[in-house]
């Protein structure tokens, strides 16, 4: 199948890219510069992996998101929260309907380059915080993408039932150098080691039992996951 990949440059999407290369013909990759604090750290890695494998890469500018939306992930927002990635305060980093916007644009691109599928790396660890990473949302978007295109574009979500540790393990099996990926939401010169995405990254390598090649500014003990609320 000819497919396109949403490739941010993070460890999830890079792993999804290489997983897809093993099974499909990748005809294009899209990154989105929407004004996040870490876009400038991530996107160069997306370009690196695409070009290394001879796949066309395009960066789509979505400056209106930073101007009009409210999120601490954005340059226009507040400080990036620290702590466990599943804590309630991490909801401050949600960019409203981000995946819906990106998937809509990417679907138009996919049909334009005669692709039949579109890959997104949403995984089960995202479900607690990000509503547009959950399977009910993905299933709804998948139906809209099929019904809204002559090519009946399929939405492929290979990691929707996989956690971050599973992605780290699979990437290691695929021979990915995770030093060539980016997670930290703060967007500094190196990973901070304490924001929610750095904690998730550190924990994933630990649970997967594979080496973590990341250079962190600090590596204090990992915070405990929050206790689920009573139903």
N, C-alpha and C positions, 0 to 999 in steps of 0.2 A: 504494500500500500504506500502511496505517496503521502507524506505527512509534513506538517509544519510543527515547530516546537516553540512554546513560550519559554524563553531562556533568559532568566534574570541574571545569571552568574552566581547564584547561591548553590549550596551543595545539593539541594533537592532537584532543582531544574537541570543542573549539570549531569547529575546521575540519570535523570529521566532522558536527557539527550543521548547519552551513551547507551542506555538501555534500548532506546528507540532505534539507534543506528544498527543495533544487533538484529533487529527484526523488520525494519521498514526502510524505505528510501526517504531520507529527510531532504526536502527541497527548499527549506527556508526556516530561519529562526528570527523571532522578534523579541526585542527588549523594549521596555517602556521607561522613559525618563519622565516621571510624574512629580518631581520635586521632592523626593524623599531625601533624608539626611545622608543616605548611603548609596544612592544611585551611582555616584561617581566612583565608588569602590567596586560595585558589582558589575556594572555594564562592561568594563574592559575585559573581565574574565569571560563574559558571554561571547564577546567578539573573538577572544583568543581561541576558545574551543570550537566555535563555528568555523573560523578561517583555517584552523589546523586541520579540520576534516573536510575542507572544500565546500562548505555549506554557506550560501548567501546569508548574511546577517544584516538586519535593519534595526535601528533604534527609532522608536516612535515618540515624539515629544508630546507630552500631555501637561503643558504648563498650567492649564486651567485648574487642574486638580489641586495644585499647591495654592492657587489664588482663591479658590471657592470652597474647598472642602476643609473640614475640621479633623485634624489628627495630629498627635504628637510625633508621628513618624515623619511628617512633612517639615520642610525647612521653616514654614510659617507657623508651626506648632511649638509646644512646650518641650521640656526636657524628656529624653527617653527614660522610661522607668526601669529600675533595676529589680532583680529578684527572679523567682521561678517563672518560667514562661507561661505557666497555667494559672497564675494569680490574676485576680480580677483587675488589678491596676494595669495589666498589659492590654486591656481593651482600649486604652488611650491610644494605642498604636494602630488600631483598625482604621483603614482608609475606606470610607463608605462605598460599597459596591465596586471595589477595585477590580475584582476578577470578572465581574459582569461587563465592565467597560472594556477591559483588555480582551476578553474572549470575543466580544462583538466585533472589535476592530480586527482581531486576528482571524476571525471567520471570513471576513471580507477579503483579507489578504490571501488566505488559504485557497479560496475559490478562484481568486485572480491568477494564482500560479498553478492552477489545475491540481491542487492537492485534494485528497479524499478524507484526510483526518487531521486533527489538531490535538497536540499533546500538552497537558498541563500537569504539574508535579504536586498538586495538592495532596496532603497526606493526613493520616488519622490524628497526628499530634496537633494539627491546626484546628480541629473541630471545636475545641472548648472555647476558643477566643474568636475565631473568624467565621461568621455565618456563611460567607460566600466561598468557603472551602468545604462545606459539608455536602454529603452525597445528595440530599434532597435538592439543594441548589444546583449541583452539578447535573443531576438528572433532568431538571427543568431546563437548564441551558442546553443540554445535549439535544433535547427534543426541539427547542427553538432553532438550534443550528441546523438540524436535519430538515425541518419544515421550511426554514427561511432561505435555503440555498438550492439551486438546481443540482449541485453536486451531492446534496444530502450529506454535508460534512459531518463526520463522526467525531465526538469528543472522547479522546482516549485519556484515561486517568489511571496510569499503572500503579500508583502508590496510594490510592484512596483508602485502602485498608491496611496500609503499612505505616509503622511508626518511624520516627527519625532514626532510631538505632538500626532498624531494618534497612533504611536507605544508606546509612553509613556502611553497613555490612555489604550491601549489594555494590556500592561504589568501589569498595575495597576489592571485591571479587572482579570487578570490571577493570581494575588497574588505574582508577582515577587518582590523580594527585590532588587531594583536597586542599593543599596549600594554594592551589589555583582556583579557589572559590571564596566567596565572601558571605558572611552572615551578620556581622555586627551592625545594629541599627544606628549606632552613634556616628559611624562613618569617619573614624579617625585614621591615623596612619597605620595602626595595627588594631586587631580586635581588642575591645576593652576587657572582655572576660567576665563581665558582671551584669550586662543588660540581659533581657529575657532571651534574645536570640543567641547570645554567646553562651548563656547557661544551657540552653537547649542543645547547642552544638557540642559543648564539653560533655554533657550527660550522654549524648548519643554515641560518641566514640567510646566512652567508658562502658556503657551497656552493651555495645556491639563487640567489645573486646578487640578493637583494631586501633592501630596507632593514630594519634591526633597530631598532624603536622603543623597545626596552627600556632602562630606567634601571638600570645595574649599579653596585654599590658599588665594584668594581674590575674591570679588564679586562686582566690580564696576558696574555702570549702563550699561545695555546691549547696544551695538552699534546698530544703525539703519541699516536695510537691505539696500544694495545699490539700487539705482534707475536703473531699466532696461534700457539698451541702446536703442536708437531709431532704428527702423528697417531701 
